Amino acid sequence: MAQSVLGSLTLGYRPLWNRARALAGLRLVAHEDAHSVDGEHLLRTLGELWTSESPALLLSVQGRGLLANVVAHAEAAGPMLEIPAAWLDDARLRSAVRSARQRGVRMLASGPPGADLDMEAARCFERRSVRLSATDAAAALQAAARARAATAAGRMAGRADDSPVRPDALVDGVASRALAEHALDQQGAWAVAGWPSDDVAHAWRGQPIPPTRRAIVRVMNAIDEEQSLERIEHLFGQEPTLAYRLLLYLNSAGLGLPTGISSLRHGFMMLGFRKLNAWLAEQLPGASEDANLRPLNAALVVRGQLMGHLMEAGIEADLQREVYLCGLFSQLDLVLDEPLRNSFARIPLSERIVSAAISHTGPYAPALLIATALESGPPDRVRALRTAYDLSAEEVNRALLRTLASPD
């Protein structure tokens, strides 16, 4: 039996967030673990896993030879391809890019903000991807400050012509909330790669991040429409703060329920939907309208889903939900602005969750560490974890692709 191409790659991913703080797509980063990886096989594998319901996919291949092979076999219906502008000095790649464009393949050229393409090459690309250096980021923030000052003085600022962030670009290297807002809201960037979650959370420093009004209303609407228990549980599990607050409430002495409720589903059944709806209504006055929290929460949702796919073989449904909760709660210290141990001490979580999140030990630790490393960390980290926990590249990559291809 021929080896799958997924056994010869180390993959990683980054979500791409648009101006609405909604998912514009996913960047899938591919590093070769072996020579002579078949680009056509890779594209065919992605095509088999991706559906019309899946997010838009941007494939970023980290190797000239494999990239040229992928471009040569790419079709218009396949993923968008990221092409480093500096690699277009390679005649084979340049020719493949030109032919791919004629077939309708969507591509973007990546490089620093100042990198220019000649006219022939520029025509091949739908948009640009720019990686901001520390100097570029500082220049962008200065341009943002000047635009705000102009607005405050009553002048129409519009887009800043002196910013390295250009309209309709994909922007990488966005390390602060202010820079993300400049790129998306002021400059009209198509998307930013990744999200400055630490800096977004910093705005709430000293107090827990509240649940968003959007999440609360979605759950209340689902209850009013008598949607399934599974759907309500799914919606509740979209925000760590909302799920954590409910577990606190379910285990409070004043509620009078049996203690030790450690799962959302158990809590729903014990509380009943009428009381649950009333509790949700009580959360609305303190809810947040901050759209910048959506990507932060979504990243933890994906982490939980990925952990479930990494561990799903032989695990029953209740444990699957527990594994998901481990991923969702793995950064409660960021969300609640306190040590994880303090947060976990208030609710009766499984020791499997506690040990994985705090000390990186126990049965859930491998899945949590790998899921975190796949968030476009260095490929060597993913490879080391695969070796340490005796997991194959094939099973890790397939779990990742199944997670990313599945709609919300």
Protein Blocks (a to p, Z undefined) as FASTA:
>chain_A
ZZdfklmcccdddddddfkopafbdcdddddfbehiafklmmmmmmmmpcfkbccddddd
dbfklmmmmmmmpcfklccddddfklmmpmklmmmmmmmmmnopacdddddfklccdfkl
mmmpfbdcddddfklmmmmmmmmmmmmmmmmnopafbjafkbcbdghiacehiabfklmm
mmmmmnopabdedjdfklmmmmmgoiacdddfklmmmmmmmmmnopafklmmmmmmmpfk
lmmmmmmmmmpmklopaehiabfklmmmmnopmlmmmmmmmmmmmpcfbfklmmmmmmmm
mmmmmmmmmmmgopafklmmmmmmmmmmmmmmmmnopafklmmmmpccdfklmmmmmnog
ajklmmmmmmmmmnopafklmmmmmmmnopafklmmmmmmmmmmpcZZ
